[in-house]
Amino acid sequence: MASEGGWRPEAEVPVAAMVRHCCQLLRERVEQPETHRGLIVGCGTGDEVVYLRRAFRNARIVGLDLEMKFTALARAEADLLLADATRLPFPPESFGFAASFHALEHVGDARRALAEVQRVLRPGAWFYVGVPNRSRLVGYVGSFDATLWQKFAWNVQDYAARLRGRFRNELGAHAGFEGKELVSLLETYFSHVQLVTEEFLRFKYGERLPRRVLNFLLAPRLINRSAPAHYAICQRG
């Protein structure tokens, strides 16, 4: 929502493109998002909670994480908790929407975490999730808060884990999930599961890459290798 003169207060909060994409998809699906409680599972610095609060004009969005790495802005504006995604400290059907941005791969038991998210969502509520693509050729390309050296080092670590046969989330690698794997996992707990990886990448790179290049990278035979991450949106039935 824009303020007078077109100024958007959320625009002042630096967040990854997936947070802005999530905001767009939830706005399309959630009627009057300012009236619903929202939950961000694995909120990191907490800035994404601030962004969504400002975008939806909704102070009832809660963020939780296992580690206290919250920014001063998030501490000042957001409702933040230290909590485990596999044991959410909320009663059933507490939230009207939820999101998780590259957190599910860090949870020891992804199925249990998703079951918890389903439990605390109301029937008909929407859930947006982003995870690394385990089939990626190169990762971290679009990490807005990482240096070129960090991206290089992380990719080296990933390939070293692959060579040792240890490229799995449960073994401590930043592996993520293949597209079909993510959809299958979500379908266990949610309905209307839609993989929106291509949509997200067009949202992020549509004005930054030539159309022919983007179409080539997003071709059905290549996207499962070219996409550094997968994104999905689903609904509690």
Secondary structure, DSSP 8 states (H G I E B T S, - for coil): ---GGG--GGGGS---HHHHHHHHHHHHHSSSGGGS-EEEES-TTSHHHHHHHHHHT-TTEEEEESS----HHHHHH-EEEE--TTS-SS-TT-EEEEEEES-GGGSS-HHHHHHHHHHHEEEEEEEEEEEEBTT-SS--TT-TTS-HHHHHHHHHHHHHHHHTT--SGGGT----B-HHHHHHHHHTT-EEEEE-HHHHHHHHHTTTS-HHHHHHHTSTTTHHHH-SEEEEEEE--
